[in-house]
Amino acid sequence: MTFEANKPWAEQDGTLASGATAHNFTVAIAAGMTVKVNLVSSNPGLHFKVNDQTHDKKLVDTSTTGANTWSESVAEATTYMIQVFVDPAAMPSGQKAQFALQVGQYAAGDTQPAKPAGATTAASPAAATPM
């Protein structure tokens, strides 16, 4: 994922399906920043994991925390791998689940809205309908 100049948020929309139950994203975060990750979906079975690739460290797995958001202050510049996933047993054959992965980076101590202004969401009623 890349950030546009002067924009602290980036968003990637995607779809998981019974045959493709995970999608990986990579994002570089600068030193001294706070990173925030939001997963927006009408499917409660979607989760995300964050791994610090630079330091080979697992940071969060929301399938165990139950959260759909996570944040951390970043002391050293690093690269995160964010995996959006669903338990294959929870994804019946032929079903799809749409999502929006939102990642923000901003100066530590700055407050940012929980959801970026103007962000699209995949939580529309149509997103909950099996395709």
N, CA, C and O atoms as a GROMACS GRO file, in nm:
protein
  524
    1MET      N    1   0.085  -0.117   0.000
    1MET     CA    2   0.000   0.000   0.000
    1MET      C    3   0.090   0.123   0.000
    1MET      O    4   0.196   0.124   0.062
    2THR      N    5   0.046   0.225  -0.069
    2THR     CA    6   0.124   0.348  -0.073
    2THR      C    7   0.036   0.464  -0.028
    2THR      O    8  -0.085   0.463  -0.044
    3PHE      N    9   0.102   0.563   0.029
    3PHE     CA   10   0.033   0.683   0.076
    3PHE      C   11   0.056   0.795  -0.024
    3PHE      O   12   0.168   0.817  -0.070
    4GLU      N   13  -0.052   0.866  -0.057
    4GLU     CA   14  -0.040   0.983  -0.144
    4GLU      C   15   0.020   1.097  -0.063
    4GLU      O   16   0.007   1.100   0.059
    5ALA      N   17   0.087   1.190  -0.130
    5ALA     CA   18   0.148   1.304  -0.062
    5ALA      C   19   0.046   1.378   0.021
    5ALA      O   20  -0.065   1.405  -0.026
    6ASN      N   21   0.082   1.411   0.143
    6ASN     CA   22  -0.002   1.488   0.236
    6ASN      C   23  -0.132   1.418   0.275
    6ASN      O   24  -0.224   1.484   0.324
    7LYS      N   25  -0.141   1.288   0.254
    7LYS     CA   26  -0.260   1.213   0.295
    7LYS      C   27  -0.215   1.103   0.391
    7LYS      O   28  -0.138   1.015   0.353
    8PRO      N   29  -0.265   1.108   0.517
    8PRO     CA   30  -0.218   1.010   0.615
    8PRO      C   31  -0.285   0.873   0.603
    8PRO      O   32  -0.243   0.778   0.670
    9TRP      N   33  -0.387   0.860   0.519
    9TRP     CA   34  -0.460   0.733   0.507
    9TRP      C   35  -0.449   0.675   0.367
    9TRP      O   36  -0.449   0.747   0.268
   10ALA      N   37  -0.440   0.543   0.362
   10ALA     CA   38  -0.447   0.469   0.236
   10ALA      C   39  -0.552   0.361   0.254
   10ALA      O   40  -0.571   0.310   0.365
   11GLU      N   41  -0.621   0.326   0.147
   11GLU     CA   42  -0.725   0.224   0.155
   11GLU      C   43  -0.714   0.128   0.038
   11GLU      O   44  -0.689   0.169  -0.076
   12GLN      N   45  -0.733   0.000   0.067
   12GLN     CA   46  -0.739  -0.103  -0.036
   12GLN      C   47  -0.869  -0.179  -0.017
   12GLN      O   48  -0.897  -0.230   0.091
   13ASP      N   49  -0.948  -0.187  -0.122
   13ASP     CA   50  -1.070  -0.265  -0.119
   13ASP      C   51  -1.041  -0.401  -0.181
   13ASP      O   52  -0.960  -0.413  -0.273
   14GLY      N   53  -1.107  -0.504  -0.128
   14GLY     CA   54  -1.083  -0.636  -0.181
   14GLY      C   55  -1.198  -0.730  -0.153
   14GLY      O   56  -1.296  -0.693  -0.088
   15THR      N   57  -1.185  -0.852  -0.202
   15THR     CA   58  -1.285  -0.956  -0.184
   15THR      C   59  -1.215  -1.087  -0.152
   15THR      O   60  -1.118  -1.125  -0.219
   16LEU      N   61  -1.264  -1.155  -0.050
   16LEU     CA   62  -1.218  -1.290  -0.020
   16LEU      C   63  -1.327  -1.386  -0.064
   16LEU      O   64  -1.446  -1.352  -0.060
   17ALA      N   65  -1.288  -1.505  -0.106
   17ALA     CA   66  -1.384  -1.605  -0.153
   17ALA      C   67  -1.346  -1.741  -0.096
   17ALA      O   68  -1.239  -1.758  -0.037
   18SER      N   69  -1.434  -1.838  -0.115
   18SER     CA   70  -1.409  -1.972  -0.061
   18SER      C   71  -1.279  -2.032  -0.112
   18SER      O   72  -1.218  -2.112  -0.041
   19GLY      N   73  -1.236  -1.997  -0.232
   19GLY     CA   74  -1.112  -2.050  -0.286
   19GLY      C   75  -0.991  -1.962  -0.262
   19GLY      O   76  -0.878  -2.002  -0.291
   20ALA      N   77  -1.012  -1.842  -0.209
   20ALA     CA   78  -0.903  -1.746  -0.182
   20ALA      C   79  -0.936  -1.674  -0.053
   20ALA      O   80  -0.996  -1.566  -0.053
   21THR      N   81  -0.896  -1.736   0.060
   21THR     CA   82  -0.941  -1.689   0.190
   21THR      C   83  -0.845  -1.594   0.260
   21THR      O   84  -0.862  -1.566   0.379
   22ALA      N   85  -0.743  -1.545   0.190
   22ALA     CA   86  -0.649  -1.449   0.249
   22ALA      C   87  -0.593  -1.357   0.141
   22ALA      O   88  -0.580  -1.396   0.025
   23HIS      N   89  -0.561  -1.235   0.182
   23HIS     CA   90  -0.499  -1.138   0.092
   23HIS      C   91  -0.394  -1.062   0.173
   23HIS      O   92  -0.424  -1.014   0.282
   24ASN      N   93  -0.272  -1.051   0.121
   24ASN     CA   94  -0.162  -0.985   0.191
   24ASN      C   95  -0.137  -0.845   0.135
   24ASN      O   96  -0.146  -0.822   0.014
   25PHE      N   97  -0.105  -0.752   0.225
   25PHE     CA   98  -0.070  -0.615   0.190
   25PHE      C   99   0.059  -0.581   0.263
   25PHE      O  100   0.081  -0.627   0.375
   26THR      N  101   0.145  -0.502   0.200
   26THR     CA  102   0.268  -0.456   0.262
   26THR      C  103   0.265  -0.304   0.269
   26THR      O  104   0.224  -0.237   0.174
   27VAL      N  105   0.308  -0.250   0.384
   27VAL     CA  106   0.310  -0.105   0.400
   27VAL      C  107   0.434  -0.066   0.480
   27VAL      O  108   0.466  -0.128   0.581
   28ALA      N  109   0.504   0.038   0.432
   28ALA     CA  110   0.621   0.092   0.500
   28ALA      C  111   0.577   0.209   0.587
   28ALA      O  112   0.504   0.297   0.542
   29ILE      N  113   0.624   0.208   0.713
   29ILE     CA  114   0.588   0.314   0.807
   29ILE      C  115   0.717   0.380   0.855
   29ILE      O  116   0.814   0.313   0.890
   30ALA      N  117   0.717   0.514   0.855
   30ALA     CA  118   0.836   0.590   0.894
   30ALA      C  119   0.854   0.592   1.046
   30ALA      O  120   0.758   0.576   1.121
   31ALA      N  121   0.977   0.612   1.089
   31ALA     CA  122   1.009   0.622   1.232
   31ALA      C  123   0.936   0.741   1.294
   31ALA      O  124   0.917   0.844   1.230
   32GLY      N  125   0.894   0.725   1.419
   32GLY     CA  126   0.829   0.833   1.492
   32GLY      C  127   0.682   0.851   1.459
   32GLY      O  128   0.618   0.946   1.504
   33MET      N  129   0.628   0.761   1.380
   33MET     CA  130   0.487   0.772   1.340
   33MET      C  131   0.402   0.674   1.423
   33MET      O  132   0.454   0.583   1.487
   34THR      N  133   0.273   0.696   1.420
   34THR     CA  134   0.177   0.599   1.473
   34THR      C  135   0.108   0.538   1.354
   34THR      O  136   0.068   0.609   1.261
   35VAL      N  137   0.093   0.407   1.354
   35VAL     CA  138   0.021   0.337   1.248
   35VAL      C  139  -0.113   0.292   1.305
   35VAL      O  140  -0.121   0.247   1.419
   36LYS      N  141  -0.217   0.303   1.224
   36LYS     CA  142  -0.350   0.256   1.264
   36LYS      C  143  -0.406   0.174   1.148
   36LYS      O  144  -0.397   0.215   1.032
   37VAL      N  145  -0.465   0.059   1.180
   37VAL     CA  146  -0.524  -0.030   1.081
   37VAL      C  147  -0.670  -0.050   1.115
   37VAL      O  148  -0.704  -0.082   1.229
   38ASN      N  149  -0.758  -0.031   1.017
   38ASN     CA  150  -0.901  -0.056   1.031
   38ASN      C  151  -0.942  -0.157   0.924
   38ASN      O  152  -0.900  -0.147   0.809
   39LEU      N  153  -1.023  -0.254   0.963
   39LEU     CA  154  -1.082  -0.347   0.867
   39LEU      C  155  -1.232  -0.326   0.869
   39LEU      O  156  -1.296  -0.343   0.973
   40VAL      N  157  -1.287  -0.289   0.755
   40VAL     CA  158  -1.430  -0.261   0.743
   40VAL      C  159  -1.493  -0.368   0.655
   40VAL      O  160  -1.453  -0.387   0.540
   41SER      N  161  -1.592  -0.439   0.711
   41SER     CA  162  -1.661  -0.543   0.636
   41SER      C  163  -1.793  -0.575   0.703
   41SER      O  164  -1.807  -0.560   0.824
   42SER      N  165  -1.889  -0.618   0.625
   42SER     CA  166  -2.016  -0.662   0.682
   42SER      C  167  -2.008  -0.806   0.729
   42SER      O  168  -2.101  -0.856   0.791
   43ASN      N  169  -1.896  -0.874   0.699
   43ASN     CA  170  -1.877  -1.014   0.738
   43ASN      C  171  -1.797  -1.019   0.868
   43ASN      O  172  -1.678  -0.985   0.868
   44PRO      N  173  -1.859  -1.061   0.980
   44PRO     CA  174  -1.788  -1.064   1.108
   44PRO      C  175  -1.678  -1.170   1.113
   44PRO      O  176  -1.599  -1.172   1.208
   45GLY      N  177  -1.671  -1.256   1.013
   45GLY     CA  178  -1.569  -1.361   1.011
   45GLY      C  179  -1.436  -1.316   0.951
   45GLY      O  180  -1.340  -1.393   0.952
   46LEU      N  181  -1.429  -1.192   0.900
   46LEU     CA  182  -1.304  -1.141   0.845
   46LEU      C  183  -1.217  -1.086   0.957
   46LEU      O  184  -1.267  -1.020   1.049
   47HIS      N  185  -1.087  -1.112   0.949
   47HIS     CA  186  -0.991  -1.066   1.050
   47HIS      C  187  -0.864  -1.021   0.980
   47HIS      O  188  -0.851  -1.035   0.858
   48PHE      N  189  -0.771  -0.966   1.058
   48PHE     CA  190  -0.640  -0.935   1.001
   48PHE      C  191  -0.530  -0.965   1.101
   48PHE      O  192  -0.550  -0.963   1.222
   49LYS      N  193  -0.412  -0.994   1.044
   49LYS     CA  194  -0.290  -1.014   1.121
   49LYS      C  195  -0.190  -0.907   1.076
   49LYS      O  196  -0.188  -0.868   0.960
   50VAL      N  197  -0.108  -0.861   1.170
   50VAL     CA  198  -0.002  -0.767   1.136
   50VAL      C  199   0.130  -0.827   1.182
   50VAL      O  200   0.145  -0.865   1.298
   51ASN      N  201   0.225  -0.834   1.090
   51ASN     CA  202   0.360  -0.881   1.120
   51ASN      C  203   0.459  -0.771   1.084
   51ASN      O  204   0.451  -0.711   0.976
   52ASP      N  205   0.553  -0.745   1.175
   52ASP     CA  206   0.662  -0.651   1.148
   52ASP      C  207   0.768  -0.730   1.073
   52ASP      O  208   0.842  -0.809   1.132
   53GLN      N  209   0.777  -0.709   0.942
   53GLN     CA  210   0.871  -0.784   0.860
   53GLN      C  211   1.016  -0.745   0.887
   53GLN      O  212   1.106  -0.828   0.877
   54THR      N  213   1.038  -0.619   0.922
   54THR     CA  214   1.173  -0.571   0.947
   54THR      C  215   1.234  -0.642   1.068
   54THR      O  216   1.352  -0.676   1.068
   55HIS      N  217   1.153  -0.663   1.171
   55HIS     CA  218   1.203  -0.722   1.296
   55HIS      C  219   1.151  -0.864   1.317
   55HIS      O  220   1.170  -0.921   1.425
   56ASP      N  221   1.087  -0.923   1.216
   56ASP     CA  222   1.035  -1.060   1.221
   56ASP      C  223   0.956  -1.084   1.350
   56ASP      O  224   0.987  -1.172   1.430
   57LYS      N  225   0.851  -1.000   1.367
   57LYS     CA  226   0.773  -1.004   1.491
   57LYS      C  227   0.624  -1.001   1.460
   57LYS      O  228   0.577  -0.914   1.385
   58LYS      N  229   0.548  -1.096   1.518
   58LYS     CA  230   0.403  -1.095   1.505
   58LYS      C  231   0.347  -0.995   1.605
   58LYS      O  232   0.380  -1.000   1.723
   59LEU      N  233   0.261  -0.904   1.557
   59LEU     CA  234   0.212  -0.796   1.643
   59LEU      C  235   0.067  -0.814   1.687
   59LEU      O  236   0.035  -0.787   1.802
   60VAL      N  237  -0.020  -0.860   1.597
   60VAL     CA  238  -0.160  -0.876   1.635
   60VAL      C  239  -0.227  -0.976   1.541
   60VAL      O  240  -0.190  -0.987   1.424
   61ASP      N  241  -0.325  -1.047   1.594
   61ASP     CA  242  -0.412  -1.136   1.518
   61ASP      C  243  -0.552  -1.109   1.570
   61ASP      O  244  -0.586  -1.150   1.681
   62THR      N  245  -0.634  -1.040   1.490
   62THR     CA  246  -0.765  -0.999   1.540
   62THR      C  247  -0.864  -1.115   1.550
   62THR      O  248  -0.974  -1.098   1.603
   63SER      N  249  -0.828  -1.234   1.499
   63SER     CA  250  -0.916  -1.349   1.520
   63SER      C  251  -0.913  -1.391   1.667
   63SER      O  252  -1.005  -1.457   1.715
   64THR      N  253  -0.807  -1.353   1.739
   64THR     CA  254  -0.799  -1.385   1.881
   64THR      C  255  -0.838  -1.266   1.968
   64THR      O  256  -0.881  -1.285   2.082
   65THR      N  257  -0.824  -1.142   1.917
   65THR     CA  258  -0.858  -1.024   1.997
   65THR      C  259  -1.003  -0.982   1.978
   65THR      O  260  -1.061  -0.918   2.066
   66GLY      N  261  -1.063  -1.017   1.863
   66GLY     CA  262  -1.201  -0.977   1.834
   66GLY      C  263  -1.215  -0.834   1.787
   66GLY      O  264  -1.327  -0.788   1.762
   67ALA      N  265  -1.106  -0.762   1.773
   67ALA     CA  266  -1.111  -0.621   1.730
   67ALA      C  267  -1.111  -0.611   1.578
   67ALA      O  268  -1.074  -0.706   1.509
   68ASN      N  269  -1.153  -0.495   1.527
   68ASN     CA  270  -1.141  -0.470   1.383
   68ASN      C  271  -1.053  -0.348   1.358
   68ASN      O  272  -1.050  -0.294   1.247
   69THR      N  273  -0.980  -0.307   1.462
   69THR     CA  274  -0.887  -0.195   1.451
   69THR      C  275  -0.766  -0.221   1.540
   69THR      O  276  -0.776  -0.294   1.639
   70TRP      N  277  -0.653  -0.161   1.504
   70TRP     CA  278  -0.530  -0.179   1.582
   70TRP      C  279  -0.439  -0.061   1.553
   70TRP      O  280  -0.439  -0.008   1.442
   71SER      N  281  -0.360  -0.020   1.654
   71SER     CA  282  -0.263   0.087   1.629
   71SER      C  283  -0.140   0.066   1.716
   71SER      O  284  -0.144  -0.005   1.817
   72GLU      N  285  -0.030   0.130   1.674
   72GLU     CA  286   0.097   0.117   1.746
   72GLU      C  287   0.186   0.234   1.709
   72GLU      O  288   0.184   0.282   1.595
   73SER      N  289   0.264   0.279   1.805
   73SER     CA  290   0.368   0.379   1.778
   73SER      C  291   0.489   0.308   1.722
   73SER      O  292   0.526   0.200   1.767
   74VAL      N  293   0.552   0.370   1.623
   74VAL     CA  294   0.664   0.309   1.552
   74VAL      C  295   0.792   0.386   1.587
   74VAL      O  296   0.807   0.502   1.549
   75ALA      N  297   0.884   0.321   1.661
   75ALA     CA  298   1.008   0.387   1.701
   75ALA      C  299   1.107   0.393   1.584
   75ALA      O  300   1.172   0.496   1.563
   76GLU      N  301   1.119   0.283   1.510
   76GLU     CA  302   1.211   0.274   1.396
   76GLU      C  303   1.131   0.249   1.269
   76GLU      O  304   1.028   0.182   1.273
   77ALA      N  305   1.177   0.302   1.160
   77ALA     CA  306   1.111   0.276   1.031
   77ALA      C  307   1.101   0.126   1.011
   77ALA      O  308   1.195   0.052   1.039
   78THR      N  309   0.987   0.081   0.963
   78THR     CA  310   0.966  -0.063   0.948
   78THR      C  311   0.868  -0.091   0.835
   78THR      O  312   0.801   0.000   0.785
   79THR      N  313   0.860  -0.215   0.797
   79THR     CA  314   0.764  -0.260   0.697
   79THR      C  315   0.673  -0.362   0.762
   79THR      O  316   0.719  -0.459   0.821
   80TYR      N  317   0.544  -0.340   0.749
   80TYR     CA  318   0.444  -0.431   0.803
   80TYR      C  319   0.382  -0.512   0.690
   80TYR      O  320   0.360  -0.462   0.580
   81MET      N  321   0.355  -0.639   0.720
   81MET     CA  322   0.273  -0.721   0.630
   81MET      C  323   0.140  -0.739   0.702
   81MET      O  324   0.134  -0.788   0.814
   82ILE      N  325   0.034  -0.697   0.634
   82ILE     CA  326  -0.101  -0.708   0.689
   82ILE      C  327  -0.175  -0.812   0.606
   82ILE      O  328  -0.186  -0.799   0.484
   83GLN      N  329  -0.223  -0.914   0.672
   83GLN     CA  330  -0.298  -1.020   0.603
   83GLN      C  331  -0.444  -1.013   0.646
   83GLN      O  332  -0.476  -1.029   0.764
   84VAL      N  333  -0.532  -0.989   0.550
   84VAL     CA  334  -0.676  -0.997   0.574
   84VAL      C  335  -0.716  -1.140   0.541
   84VAL      O  336  -0.681  -1.193   0.436
   85PHE      N  337  -0.791  -1.204   0.633
   85PHE     CA  338  -0.823  -1.345   0.613
   85PHE      C  339  -0.957  -1.381   0.675
   85PHE      O  340  -1.013  -1.308   0.756
   86VAL      N  341  -1.006  -1.497   0.634
   86VAL     CA  342  -1.127  -1.556   0.691
   86VAL      C  343  -1.099  -1.704   0.710
   86VAL      O  344  -1.027  -1.765   0.630
   87ASP      N  345  -1.154  -1.762   0.814
   87ASP     CA  346  -1.140  -1.906   0.836
   87ASP      C  347  -1.207  -1.977   0.719
   87ASP      O  348  -1.325  -1.954   0.694
   88PRO      N  349  -1.134  -2.063   0.647
   88PRO     CA  350  -1.194  -2.132   0.531
   88PRO      C  351  -1.322  -2.207   0.566
   88PRO      O  352  -1.411  -2.220   0.482
   89ALA      N  353  -1.332  -2.258   0.689
   89ALA     CA  354  -1.453  -2.331   0.730
   89ALA      C  355  -1.573  -2.237   0.744
   89ALA      O  356  -1.687  -2.282   0.739
   90ALA      N  357  -1.546  -2.108   0.761
   90ALA     CA  358  -1.654  -2.011   0.776
   90ALA      C  359  -1.696  -1.949   0.642
   90ALA      O  360  -1.784  -1.863   0.638
   91MET      N  361  -1.632  -1.992   0.533
   91MET     CA  362  -1.661  -1.936   0.401
   91MET      C  363  -1.719  -2.047   0.312
   91MET      O  364  -1.644  -2.120   0.248
   92PRO      N  365  -1.853  -2.059   0.309
   92PRO     CA  366  -1.914  -2.163   0.226
   92PRO      C  367  -1.876  -2.149   0.079
   92PRO      O  368  -1.849  -2.039   0.031
   93SER      N  369  -1.875  -2.260   0.010
   93SER     CA  370  -1.841  -2.262  -0.133
   93SER      C  371  -1.926  -2.162  -0.209
   93SER      O  372  -2.048  -2.158  -0.194
   94GLY      N  373  -1.861  -2.083  -0.291
   94GLY     CA  374  -1.932  -1.986  -0.374
   94GLY      C  375  -1.959  -1.852  -0.307
   94GLY      O  376  -2.002  -1.758  -0.374
   95GLN      N  377  -1.936  -1.840  -0.178
   95GLN     CA  378  -1.961  -1.715  -0.108
   95GLN      C  379  -1.841  -1.622  -0.119
   95GLN      O  380  -1.727  -1.668  -0.126
   96LYS      N  381  -1.868  -1.491  -0.119
   96LYS     CA  382  -1.762  -1.390  -0.124
   96LYS      C  383  -1.785  -1.290  -0.011
   96LYS      O  384  -1.899  -1.269   0.032
   97ALA      N  385  -1.678  -1.230   0.036
   97ALA     CA  386  -1.686  -1.129   0.141
   97ALA      C  387  -1.601  -1.009   0.100
   97ALA      O  388  -1.481  -1.022   0.080
   98GLN      N  389  -1.665  -0.894   0.089
   98GLN     CA  390  -1.593  -0.772   0.052
   98GLN      C  391  -1.540  -0.705   0.177
   98GLN      O  392  -1.594  -0.720   0.286
   99PHE      N  393  -1.430  -0.629   0.159
   99PHE     CA  394  -1.372  -0.557   0.271
   99PHE      C  395  -1.301  -0.432   0.223
   99PHE      O  396  -1.270  -0.417   0.104
  100ALA      N  397  -1.276  -0.342   0.317
  100ALA     CA  398  -1.191  -0.225   0.295
  100ALA      C  399  -1.086  -0.227   0.405
  100ALA      O  400  -1.121  -0.226   0.523
  101LEU      N  401  -0.960  -0.229   0.367
  101LEU     CA  402  -0.850  -0.221   0.462
  101LEU      C  403  -0.799  -0.078   0.460
  101LEU      O  404  -0.753  -0.029   0.356
  102GLN      N  405  -0.806  -0.010   0.574
  102GLN     CA  406  -0.763   0.128   0.586
  102GLN      C  407  -0.640   0.132   0.675
  102GLN      O  408  -0.640   0.078   0.786
  103VAL      N  409  -0.535   0.198   0.626
  103VAL     CA  410  -0.412   0.211   0.703
  103VAL      C  411  -0.376   0.359   0.711
  103VAL      O  412  -0.370   0.428   0.609
  104GLY      N  413  -0.354   0.406   0.833
  104GLY     CA  414  -0.315   0.545   0.854
  104GLY      C  415  -0.178   0.552   0.918
  104GLY      O  416  -0.141   0.465   0.997
  105GLN      N  417  -0.102   0.654   0.883
  105GLN     CA  418   0.023   0.683   0.954
  105GLN      C  419   0.027   0.832   0.979
  105GLN      O  420   0.007   0.912   0.888
  106TYR      N  421   0.054   0.868   1.104
  106TYR     CA  422   0.055   1.009   1.141
  106TYR      C  423   0.152   1.028   1.256
  106TYR      O  424   0.189   0.932   1.325
  107ALA      N  425   0.193   1.152   1.276
  107ALA     CA  426   0.292   1.181   1.380
  107ALA      C  427   0.241   1.135   1.515
  107ALA      O  428   0.125   1.159   1.550
  108ALA      N  429   0.327   1.069   1.591
  108ALA     CA  430   0.289   1.021   1.724
  108ALA      C  431   0.236   1.139   1.805
  108ALA      O  432   0.297   1.246   1.806
  109GLY      N  433   0.124   1.120   1.872
  109GLY     CA  434   0.063   1.226   1.950
  109GLY      C  435  -0.048   1.298   1.877
  109GLY      O  436  -0.135   1.358   1.940
  110ASP      N  437  -0.047   1.296   1.744
  110ASP     CA  438  -0.156   1.355   1.668
  110ASP      C  439  -0.278   1.266   1.682
  110ASP      O  440  -0.266   1.143   1.684
  111THR      N  441  -0.395   1.326   1.692
  111THR     CA  442  -0.516   1.245   1.695
  111THR      C  443  -0.575   1.243   1.555
  111THR      O  444  -0.579   1.345   1.487
  112GLN      N  445  -0.620   1.128   1.514
  112GLN     CA  446  -0.678   1.110   1.382
  112GLN      C  447  -0.817   1.048   1.400
  112GLN      O  448  -0.838   0.973   1.496
  113PRO      N  449  -0.909   1.077   1.311
  113PRO     CA  450  -1.040   1.013   1.322
  113PRO      C  451  -1.027   0.862   1.309
  113PRO      O  452  -0.936   0.813   1.241
  114ALA      N  453  -1.116   0.789   1.374
  114ALA     CA  454  -1.112   0.643   1.368
  114ALA      C  455  -1.127   0.593   1.226
  114ALA      O  456  -1.076   0.486   1.192
  115LYS      N  457  -1.197   0.668   1.144
  115LYS     CA  458  -1.219   0.631   1.005
  115LYS      C  459  -1.189   0.755   0.920
  115LYS      O  460  -1.243   0.862   0.949
  116PRO      N  461  -1.107   0.744   0.818
  116PRO     CA  462  -1.073   0.862   0.740
  116PRO      C  463  -1.195   0.923   0.671
  116PRO      O  464  -1.284   0.852   0.624
  117ALA      N  465  -1.195   1.053   0.666
  117ALA     CA  466  -1.305   1.123   0.600
  117ALA      C  467  -1.313   1.083   0.454
  117ALA      O  468  -1.211   1.075   0.386
  118GLY      N  469  -1.432   1.058   0.406
  118GLY     CA  470  -1.453   1.025   0.266
  118GLY      C  471  -1.417   0.883   0.230
  118GLY      O  472  -1.421   0.847   0.112
  119ALA      N  473  -1.384   0.801   0.328
  119ALA     CA  474  -1.347   0.662   0.298
  119ALA      C  475  -1.470   0.583   0.257
  119ALA      O  476  -1.579   0.602   0.310
  120THR      N  477  -1.449   0.497   0.164
  120THR     CA  478  -1.558   0.409   0.124
  120THR      C  479  -1.559   0.289   0.217
  120THR      O  480  -1.456   0.255   0.277
  121THR      N  481  -1.672   0.225   0.229
  121THR     CA  482  -1.679   0.106   0.311
  121THR      C  483  -1.736  -0.007   0.227
  121THR      O  484  -1.811   0.015   0.132
  122ALA      N  485  -1.700  -0.127   0.264
  122ALA     CA  486  -1.751  -0.245   0.194
  122ALA      C  487  -1.869  -0.303   0.271
  122ALA      O  488  -1.911  -0.415   0.244
  123ALA      N  489  -1.923  -0.227   0.366
  123ALA     CA  490  -2.027  -0.279   0.453
  123ALA      C  491  -2.167  -0.244   0.402
  123ALA      O  492  -2.261  -0.231   0.482
  124SER      N  493  -2.182  -0.230   0.273
  124SER     CA  494  -2.314  -0.202   0.219
  124SER      C  495  -2.398  -0.329   0.223
  124SER      O  496  -2.342  -0.439   0.227
  125PRO      N  497  -2.530  -0.319   0.221
  125PRO     CA  498  -2.614  -0.438   0.224
  125PRO      C  499  -2.581  -0.536   0.112
  125PRO      O  500  -2.591  -0.657   0.131
  126ALA      N  501  -2.541  -0.487  -0.003
  126ALA     CA  502  -2.509  -0.574  -0.116
  126ALA      C  503  -2.386  -0.660  -0.084
  126ALA      O  504  -2.373  -0.771  -0.135
  127ALA      N  505  -2.297  -0.609   0.002
  127ALA     CA  506  -2.174  -0.682   0.035
  127ALA      C  507  -2.204  -0.806   0.116
  127ALA      O  508  -2.126  -0.901   0.116
  128ALA      N  509  -2.318  -0.807   0.186
  128ALA     CA  510  -2.351  -0.921   0.271
  128ALA      C  511  -2.421  -1.032   0.194
  128ALA      O  512  -2.442  -1.141   0.246
  129THR      N  513  -2.458  -1.004   0.070
  129THR     CA  514  -2.530  -1.102  -0.010
  129THR      C  515  -2.433  -1.198  -0.077
  129THR      O  516  -2.343  -1.154  -0.148
  130PRO      N  517  -2.449  -1.328  -0.057
  130PRO     CA  518  -2.362  -1.423  -0.126
  130PRO      C  519  -2.374  -1.407  -0.277
  130PRO      O  520  -2.482  -1.383  -0.331
  131MET      N  521  -2.260  -1.421  -0.345
  131MET     CA  522  -2.260  -1.404  -0.491
  131MET      C  523  -2.241  -1.536  -0.559
  131MET      O  524  -2.239  -1.542  -0.682
   0.00000   0.00000   0.00000
